[in-house]
Amino acid sequence: MLVIAFVTDTRADEWLTTTRTPFPLLLDDGREVYVAYGLRRSLLRSYSPRTLLYYAHQLLKGEKLHLGQGDTHQLGGDFVIDKNGILRLAYRSADPTDRPGVDDLLTLLRRLEAEA
């Protein structure tokens, strides 16, 4: 498993330290992978009422907001490709708050690992 991002080296180091992810991080500053997987940019979706409501709710809960750096209009996604190169999950986020659940992703990864 790996993580792909288009952030700077400094921002990538901060993210790795903060999240303590065990996965390698590849930088795609030209966003070739983002384009290849159909991940769009959208000002309207990045600042939609749903997104703003999510951040307001987080603030009310006392959560610290991490202000976006770089291109905050770039939408993300989650993709799982098995060891044979078969795409098992393609989830393109509709907005910054739209992501599959961590438990769902882990369940899929465990199932694929058991099939190996």
Secondary structure, DSSP 8 states (H G I E B T S, - for coil): --EEE---HHHHHHHHHHH--SS-EEE-TT-HHHHHTT--B-HHHHT-HHHHHHHHHHHHTT-------S-TTB--EEEEE-TTS-EEEEEE-SSTT----HHHHHHHHHHHHHH-
